[in-house]
């Protein structure tokens, strides 16, 4: 997946959330590059992960 975050912390938080999800596994950062846009220093990133097709039922 590719995207843009406002900071490296935003990218790290996304990765943490993906790892905590039952739907994704093997979350890895492939690339991150800083890019200046309208005075903002944005983080372009690419993350690889596997999508879980079957998710075990979670006890309620």
PDB file of N, CA, C and O in Angstrom:
ATOM      1  N   UNK A   1       0.845  -1.147   0.000  1.00  0.00           N
ATOM      2  CA  UNK A   1       0.000   0.000   0.000  1.00  0.00           C
ATOM      3  C   UNK A   1       0.897   1.217   0.000  1.00  0.00           C
ATOM      4  O   UNK A   1       1.957   1.214   0.625  1.00  0.00           O
ATOM      5  N   UNK A   2       0.478   2.250  -0.694  1.00  0.00           N
ATOM      6  CA  UNK A   2       1.239   3.489  -0.777  1.00  0.00           C
ATOM      7  C   UNK A   2       0.387   4.619  -0.223  1.00  0.00           C
ATOM      8  O   UNK A   2      -0.840   4.590  -0.308  1.00  0.00           O
ATOM      9  N   UNK A   3       1.059   5.617   0.347  1.00  0.00           N
ATOM     10  CA  UNK A   3       0.315   6.748   0.877  1.00  0.00           C
ATOM     11  C   UNK A   3       1.230   7.880   1.278  1.00  0.00           C
ATOM     12  O   UNK A   3       2.438   7.846   1.044  1.00  0.00           O
ATOM     13  N   UNK A   4       0.629   8.880   1.885  1.00  0.00           N
ATOM     14  CA  UNK A   4       1.350  10.059   2.355  1.00  0.00           C
ATOM     15  C   UNK A   4       0.875  10.388   3.755  1.00  0.00           C
ATOM     16  O   UNK A   4      -0.326  10.438   4.021  1.00  0.00           O
ATOM     17  N   UNK A   5       1.831  10.614   4.650  1.00  0.00           N
ATOM     18  CA  UNK A   5       1.520  10.998   6.023  1.00  0.00           C
ATOM     19  C   UNK A   5       2.102  12.361   6.328  1.00  0.00           C
ATOM     20  O   UNK A   5       2.984  12.847   5.620  1.00  0.00           O
ATOM     21  N   UNK A   6       1.605  12.970   7.381  1.00  0.00           N
ATOM     22  CA  UNK A   6       2.111  14.279   7.778  1.00  0.00           C
ATOM     23  C   UNK A   6       3.464  14.183   8.461  1.00  0.00           C
ATOM     24  O   UNK A   6       4.210  15.161   8.508  1.00  0.00           O
ATOM     25  N   UNK A   7       3.789  12.993   8.996  1.00  0.00           N
ATOM     26  CA  UNK A   7       5.059  12.836   9.705  1.00  0.00           C
ATOM     27  C   UNK A   7       5.459  11.366   9.719  1.00  0.00           C
ATOM     28  O   UNK A   7       4.664  10.488   9.381  1.00  0.00           O
ATOM     29  N   UNK A   8       6.702  11.112  10.115  1.00  0.00           N
ATOM     30  CA  UNK A   8       7.151   9.731  10.288  1.00  0.00           C
ATOM     31  C   UNK A   8       6.342   9.045  11.384  1.00  0.00           C
ATOM     32  O   UNK A   8       6.078   7.845  11.312  1.00  0.00           O
ATOM     33  N   UNK A   9       5.951   9.816  12.397  1.00  0.00           N
ATOM     34  CA  UNK A   9       5.133   9.257  13.481  1.00  0.00           C
ATOM     35  C   UNK A   9       3.786   8.766  12.963  1.00  0.00           C
ATOM     36  O   UNK A   9       3.280   7.745  13.430  1.00  0.00           O
ATOM     37  N   UNK A  10       3.200   9.481  12.004  1.00  0.00           N
ATOM     38  CA  UNK A  10       1.924   9.047  11.423  1.00  0.00           C
ATOM     39  C   UNK A  10       2.082   7.712  10.699  1.00  0.00           C
ATOM     40  O   UNK A  10       1.228   6.832  10.811  1.00  0.00           O
ATOM     41  N   UNK A  11       3.170   7.570   9.963  1.00  0.00           N
ATOM     42  CA  UNK A  11       3.426   6.318   9.251  1.00  0.00           C
ATOM     43  C   UNK A  11       3.627   5.181  10.257  1.00  0.00           C
ATOM     44  O   UNK A  11       3.094   4.086  10.080  1.00  0.00           O
ATOM     45  N   UNK A  12       4.394   5.449  11.305  1.00  0.00           N
ATOM     46  CA  UNK A  12       4.627   4.442  12.346  1.00  0.00           C
ATOM     47  C   UNK A  12       3.325   4.052  13.038  1.00  0.00           C
ATOM     48  O   UNK A  12       3.108   2.877  13.334  1.00  0.00           O
ATOM     49  N   UNK A  13       2.460   5.025  13.296  1.00  0.00           N
ATOM     50  CA  UNK A  13       1.172   4.736  13.943  1.00  0.00           C
ATOM     51  C   UNK A  13       0.290   3.871  13.042  1.00  0.00           C
ATOM     52  O   UNK A  13      -0.377   2.953  13.520  1.00  0.00           O
ATOM     53  N   UNK A  14       0.286   4.161  11.749  1.00  0.00           N
ATOM     54  CA  UNK A  14      -0.475   3.340  10.809  1.00  0.00           C
ATOM     55  C   UNK A  14       0.024   1.899  10.838  1.00  0.00           C
ATOM     56  O   UNK A  14      -0.771   0.960  10.874  1.00  0.00           O
ATOM     57  N   UNK A  15       1.336   1.731  10.822  1.00  0.00           N
ATOM     58  CA  UNK A  15       1.898   0.383  10.856  1.00  0.00           C
ATOM     59  C   UNK A  15       1.529  -0.344  12.142  1.00  0.00           C
ATOM     60  O   UNK A  15       1.204  -1.531  12.115  1.00  0.00           O
ATOM     61  N   UNK A  16       1.576   0.357  13.259  1.00  0.00           N
ATOM     62  CA  UNK A  16       1.197  -0.230  14.547  1.00  0.00           C
ATOM     63  C   UNK A  16      -0.260  -0.669  14.529  1.00  0.00           C
ATOM     64  O   UNK A  16      -0.593  -1.754  15.007  1.00  0.00           O
ATOM     65  N   UNK A  17      -1.130   0.174  13.977  1.00  0.00           N
ATOM     66  CA  UNK A  17      -2.556  -0.162  13.899  1.00  0.00           C
ATOM     67  C   UNK A  17      -2.804  -1.355  12.978  1.00  0.00           C
ATOM     68  O   UNK A  17      -3.636  -2.210  13.280  1.00  0.00           O
ATOM     69  N   UNK A  18      -2.090  -1.416  11.865  1.00  0.00           N
ATOM     70  CA  UNK A  18      -2.237  -2.560  10.966  1.00  0.00           C
ATOM     71  C   UNK A  18      -1.785  -3.847  11.654  1.00  0.00           C
ATOM     72  O   UNK A  18      -2.450  -4.878  11.554  1.00  0.00           O
ATOM     73  N   UNK A  19      -0.651  -3.780  12.352  1.00  0.00           N
ATOM     74  CA  UNK A  19      -0.139  -4.958  13.053  1.00  0.00           C
ATOM     75  C   UNK A  19      -1.093  -5.436  14.143  1.00  0.00           C
ATOM     76  O   UNK A  19      -1.179  -6.636  14.405  1.00  0.00           O
ATOM     77  N   UNK A  20      -1.807  -4.515  14.777  1.00  0.00           N
ATOM     78  CA  UNK A  20      -2.741  -4.863  15.851  1.00  0.00           C
ATOM     79  C   UNK A  20      -4.056  -5.430  15.309  1.00  0.00           C
ATOM     80  O   UNK A  20      -4.821  -6.048  16.050  1.00  0.00           O
ATOM     81  N   UNK A  21      -4.310  -5.221  14.034  1.00  0.00           N
ATOM     82  CA  UNK A  21      -5.544  -5.684  13.415  1.00  0.00           C
ATOM     83  C   UNK A  21      -5.497  -7.191  13.172  1.00  0.00           C
ATOM     84  O   UNK A  21      -4.428  -7.763  12.957  1.00  0.00           O
ATOM     85  N   UNK A  22      -6.656  -7.817  13.210  1.00  0.00           N
ATOM     86  CA  UNK A  22      -6.765  -9.241  12.889  1.00  0.00           C
ATOM     87  C   UNK A  22      -6.756  -9.469  11.377  1.00  0.00           C
ATOM     88  O   UNK A  22      -6.695 -10.612  10.923  1.00  0.00           O
ATOM     89  N   UNK A  23      -6.815  -8.397  10.603  1.00  0.00           N
ATOM     90  CA  UNK A  23      -6.949  -8.503   9.155  1.00  0.00           C
ATOM     91  C   UNK A  23      -5.624  -8.455   8.400  1.00  0.00           C
ATOM     92  O   UNK A  23      -5.580  -8.796   7.218  1.00  0.00           O
ATOM     93  N   UNK A  24      -4.542  -8.038   9.061  1.00  0.00           N
ATOM     94  CA  UNK A  24      -3.249  -7.890   8.396  1.00  0.00           C
ATOM     95  C   UNK A  24      -2.158  -8.601   9.180  1.00  0.00           C
ATOM     96  O   UNK A  24      -2.225  -8.708  10.404  1.00  0.00           O
ATOM     97  N   UNK A  25      -1.151  -9.087   8.458  1.00  0.00           N
ATOM     98  CA  UNK A  25       0.014  -9.671   9.113  1.00  0.00           C
ATOM     99  C   UNK A  25       1.245  -9.372   8.263  1.00  0.00           C
ATOM    100  O   UNK A  25       1.129  -8.965   7.107  1.00  0.00           O
ATOM    101  N   UNK A  26       2.415  -9.576   8.844  1.00  0.00           N
ATOM    102  CA  UNK A  26       3.694  -9.318   8.174  1.00  0.00           C
ATOM    103  C   UNK A  26       3.757  -7.902   7.600  1.00  0.00           C
ATOM    104  O   UNK A  26       4.088  -7.717   6.429  1.00  0.00           O
ATOM    105  N   UNK A  27       3.443  -6.920   8.418  1.00  0.00           N
ATOM    106  CA  UNK A  27       3.464  -5.516   8.010  1.00  0.00           C
ATOM    107  C   UNK A  27       4.916  -5.049   7.977  1.00  0.00           C
ATOM    108  O   UNK A  27       5.621  -5.137   8.982  1.00  0.00           O
ATOM    109  N   UNK A  28       5.361  -4.553   6.830  1.00  0.00           N
ATOM    110  CA  UNK A  28       6.745  -4.122   6.653  1.00  0.00           C
ATOM    111  C   UNK A  28       6.792  -2.787   5.909  1.00  0.00           C
ATOM    112  O   UNK A  28       6.068  -2.577   4.937  1.00  0.00           O
ATOM    113  N   UNK A  29       7.645  -1.904   6.378  1.00  0.00           N
ATOM    114  CA  UNK A  29       7.883  -0.639   5.686  1.00  0.00           C
ATOM    115  C   UNK A  29       8.892  -0.890   4.580  1.00  0.00           C
ATOM    116  O   UNK A  29      10.002  -1.352   4.842  1.00  0.00           O
ATOM    117  N   UNK A  30       8.511  -0.586   3.336  1.00  0.00           N
ATOM    118  CA  UNK A  30       9.413  -0.796   2.209  1.00  0.00           C
ATOM    119  C   UNK A  30      10.195   0.477   1.895  1.00  0.00           C
ATOM    120  O   UNK A  30      11.408   0.430   1.688  1.00  0.00           O
ATOM    121  N   UNK A  31       9.498   1.618   1.860  1.00  0.00           N
ATOM    122  CA  UNK A  31      10.123   2.884   1.470  1.00  0.00           C
ATOM    123  C   UNK A  31       9.446   4.028   2.201  1.00  0.00           C
ATOM    124  O   UNK A  31       8.231   4.015   2.399  1.00  0.00           O
ATOM    125  N   UNK A  32      10.228   5.011   2.598  1.00  0.00           N
ATOM    126  CA  UNK A  32       9.674   6.276   3.067  1.00  0.00           C
ATOM    127  C   UNK A  32      10.573   7.389   2.544  1.00  0.00           C
ATOM    128  O   UNK A  32      11.798   7.307   2.634  1.00  0.00           O
ATOM    129  N   UNK A  33       9.955   8.420   1.999  1.00  0.00           N
ATOM    130  CA  UNK A  33      10.699   9.555   1.451  1.00  0.00           C
ATOM    131  C   UNK A  33       9.999  10.840   1.862  1.00  0.00           C
ATOM    132  O   UNK A  33       8.775  10.950   1.792  1.00  0.00           O
ATOM    133  N   UNK A  34      10.788  11.797   2.286  1.00  0.00           N
ATOM    134  CA  UNK A  34      10.227  13.088   2.662  1.00  0.00           C
ATOM    135  C   UNK A  34      10.060  13.948   1.412  1.00  0.00           C
ATOM    136  O   UNK A  34      10.910  13.954   0.521  1.00  0.00           O
ATOM    137  N   UNK A  35       8.936  14.678   1.369  1.00  0.00           N
ATOM    138  CA  UNK A  35       8.654  15.537   0.225  1.00  0.00           C
ATOM    139  C   UNK A  35       8.046  16.831   0.740  1.00  0.00           C
ATOM    140  O   UNK A  35       7.125  16.810   1.556  1.00  0.00           O
ATOM    141  N   UNK A  36       8.558  17.956   0.263  1.00  0.00           N
ATOM    142  CA  UNK A  36       8.027  19.260   0.660  1.00  0.00           C
ATOM    143  C   UNK A  36       6.903  19.659  -0.296  1.00  0.00           C
ATOM    144  O   UNK A  36       7.076  19.678  -1.514  1.00  0.00           O
ATOM    145  N   UNK A  37       5.746  19.976   0.290  1.00  0.00           N
ATOM    146  CA  UNK A  37       4.588  20.416  -0.487  1.00  0.00           C
ATOM    147  C   UNK A  37       3.965  21.598   0.236  1.00  0.00           C
ATOM    148  O   UNK A  37       3.536  21.471   1.383  1.00  0.00           O
ATOM    149  N   UNK A  38       3.912  22.732  -0.420  1.00  0.00           N
ATOM    150  CA  UNK A  38       3.305  23.943   0.152  1.00  0.00           C
ATOM    151  C   UNK A  38       3.835  24.239   1.557  1.00  0.00           C
ATOM    152  O   UNK A  38       3.073  24.602   2.454  1.00  0.00           O
ATOM    153  N   UNK A  39       5.127  24.083   1.733  1.00  0.00           N
ATOM    154  CA  UNK A  39       5.735  24.382   3.024  1.00  0.00           C
ATOM    155  C   UNK A  39       5.635  23.271   4.051  1.00  0.00           C
ATOM    156  O   UNK A  39       6.186  23.397   5.145  1.00  0.00           O
ATOM    157  N   UNK A  40       4.947  22.186   3.727  1.00  0.00           N
ATOM    158  CA  UNK A  40       4.836  21.039   4.637  1.00  0.00           C
ATOM    159  C   UNK A  40       5.840  19.969   4.225  1.00  0.00           C
ATOM    160  O   UNK A  40       6.078  19.753   3.036  1.00  0.00           O
ATOM    161  N   UNK A  41       6.423  19.307   5.206  1.00  0.00           N
ATOM    162  CA  UNK A  41       7.324  18.185   4.921  1.00  0.00           C
ATOM    163  C   UNK A  41       6.545  16.892   5.127  1.00  0.00           C
ATOM    164  O   UNK A  41       6.402  16.413   6.252  1.00  0.00           O
ATOM    165  N   UNK A  42       6.049  16.340   4.039  1.00  0.00           N
ATOM    166  CA  UNK A  42       5.214  15.144   4.077  1.00  0.00           C
ATOM    167  C   UNK A  42       6.064  13.893   3.901  1.00  0.00           C
ATOM    168  O   UNK A  42       7.178  13.951   3.380  1.00  0.00           O
ATOM    169  N   UNK A  43       5.525  12.764   4.342  1.00  0.00           N
ATOM    170  CA  UNK A  43       6.205  11.473   4.235  1.00  0.00           C
ATOM    171  C   UNK A  43       5.459  10.580   3.252  1.00  0.00           C
ATOM    172  O   UNK A  43       4.379  10.076   3.562  1.00  0.00           O
ATOM    173  N   UNK A  44       6.031  10.383   2.070  1.00  0.00           N
ATOM    174  CA  UNK A  44       5.494   9.380   1.159  1.00  0.00           C
ATOM    175  C   UNK A  44       6.011   8.029   1.629  1.00  0.00           C
ATOM    176  O   UNK A  44       7.175   7.907   2.010  1.00  0.00           O
ATOM    177  N   UNK A  45       5.153   7.013   1.606  1.00  0.00           N
ATOM    178  CA  UNK A  45       5.574   5.710   2.110  1.00  0.00           C
ATOM    179  C   UNK A  45       4.988   4.587   1.277  1.00  0.00           C
ATOM    180  O   UNK A  45       4.015   4.762   0.543  1.00  0.00           O
ATOM    181  N   UNK A  46       5.611   3.432   1.415  1.00  0.00           N
ATOM    182  CA  UNK A  46       5.085   2.200   0.835  1.00  0.00           C
ATOM    183  C   UNK A  46       5.232   1.111   1.884  1.00  0.00           C
ATOM    184  O   UNK A  46       6.319   0.885   2.415  1.00  0.00           O
ATOM    185  N   UNK A  47       4.134   0.445   2.172  1.00  0.00           N
ATOM    186  CA  UNK A  47       4.084  -0.621   3.170  1.00  0.00           C
ATOM    187  C   UNK A  47       3.642  -1.902   2.473  1.00  0.00           C
ATOM    188  O   UNK A  47       2.734  -1.889   1.642  1.00  0.00           O
ATOM    189  N   UNK A  48       4.289  -2.996   2.818  1.00  0.00           N
ATOM    190  CA  UNK A  48       3.816  -4.292   2.333  1.00  0.00           C
ATOM    191  C   UNK A  48       3.200  -5.036   3.514  1.00  0.00           C
ATOM    192  O   UNK A  48       3.642  -4.893   4.654  1.00  0.00           O
ATOM    193  N   UNK A  49       2.181  -5.828   3.224  1.00  0.00           N
ATOM    194  CA  UNK A  49       1.546  -6.634   4.266  1.00  0.00           C
ATOM    195  C   UNK A  49       0.738  -7.737   3.603  1.00  0.00           C
ATOM    196  O   UNK A  49       0.467  -7.699   2.403  1.00  0.00           O
ATOM    197  N   UNK A  50       0.365  -8.708   4.401  1.00  0.00           N
ATOM    198  CA  UNK A  50      -0.508  -9.772   3.930  1.00  0.00           C
ATOM    199  C   UNK A  50      -1.885  -9.568   4.537  1.00  0.00           C
ATOM    200  O   UNK A  50      -2.022  -9.225   5.711  1.00  0.00           O
ATOM    201  N   UNK A  51      -2.898  -9.787   3.716  1.00  0.00           N
ATOM    202  CA  UNK A  51      -4.279  -9.659   4.176  1.00  0.00           C
ATOM    203  C   UNK A  51      -4.768 -11.035   4.589  1.00  0.00           C
ATOM    204  O   UNK A  51      -4.655 -11.999   3.833  1.00  0.00           O
ATOM    205  N   UNK A  52      -5.315 -11.118   5.798  1.00  0.00           N
ATOM    206  CA  UNK A  52      -5.890 -12.369   6.300  1.00  0.00           C
ATOM    207  C   UNK A  52      -7.270 -12.545   5.683  1.00  0.00           C
ATOM    208  O   UNK A  52      -8.149 -11.703   5.871  1.00  0.00           O
ATOM    209  N   UNK A  53      -7.462 -13.622   4.958  1.00  0.00           N
ATOM    210  CA  UNK A  53      -8.754 -13.873   4.324  1.00  0.00           C
ATOM    211  C   UNK A  53      -9.776 -14.409   5.306  1.00  0.00           C
ATOM    212  O   UNK A  53     -10.968 -14.129   5.179  1.00  0.00           O
ATOM    213  N   UNK A  54      -9.325 -15.168   6.272  1.00  0.00           N
ATOM    214  CA  UNK A  54     -10.231 -15.686   7.296  1.00  0.00           C
ATOM    215  C   UNK A  54      -9.766 -15.172   8.646  1.00  0.00           C
ATOM    216  O   UNK A  54      -8.589 -15.264   8.996  1.00  0.00           O
ATOM    217  N   UNK A  55     -10.693 -14.644   9.376  1.00  0.00           N
ATOM    218  CA  UNK A  55     -10.382 -14.093  10.692  1.00  0.00           C
ATOM    219  C   UNK A  55     -11.133 -14.912  11.728  1.00  0.00           C
ATOM    220  O   UNK A  55     -12.345 -15.101  11.625  1.00  0.00           O
ATOM    221  N   UNK A  56     -10.416 -15.389  12.713  1.00  0.00           N
ATOM    222  CA  UNK A  56     -11.052 -16.159  13.786  1.00  0.00           C
ATOM    223  C   UNK A  56     -12.039 -15.276  14.527  1.00  0.00           C
ATOM    224  O   UNK A  56     -11.800 -14.082  14.707  1.00  0.00           O
ATOM    225  N   UNK A  57     -13.142 -15.859  14.953  1.00  0.00           N
ATOM    226  CA  UNK A  57     -14.128 -15.104  15.721  1.00  0.00           C
ATOM    227  C   UNK A  57     -13.543 -14.728  17.069  1.00  0.00           C
ATOM    228  O   UNK A  57     -12.901 -15.539  17.737  1.00  0.00           O
ATOM    229  N   UNK A  58     -13.776 -13.492  17.452  1.00  0.00           N
ATOM    230  CA  UNK A  58     -13.282 -12.989  18.732  1.00  0.00           C
ATOM    231  C   UNK A  58     -14.401 -13.123  19.751  1.00  0.00           C
ATOM    232  O   UNK A  58     -15.540 -12.753  19.467  1.00  0.00           O
ATOM    233  N   UNK A  59     -14.098 -13.643  20.929  1.00  0.00           N
ATOM    234  CA  UNK A  59     -15.113 -13.770  21.978  1.00  0.00           C
ATOM    235  C   UNK A  59     -15.615 -12.401  22.382  1.00  0.00           C
ATOM    236  O   UNK A  59     -14.837 -11.460  22.540  1.00  0.00           O
ATOM    237  N   UNK A  60     -16.913 -12.300  22.545  1.00  0.00           N
ATOM    238  CA  UNK A  60     -17.513 -11.018  22.937  1.00  0.00           C
ATOM    239  C   UNK A  60     -17.591 -10.906  24.422  1.00  0.00           C
ATOM    240  O   UNK A  60     -18.067  -9.896  24.941  1.00  0.00           O
TER     241      UNK A  60
END
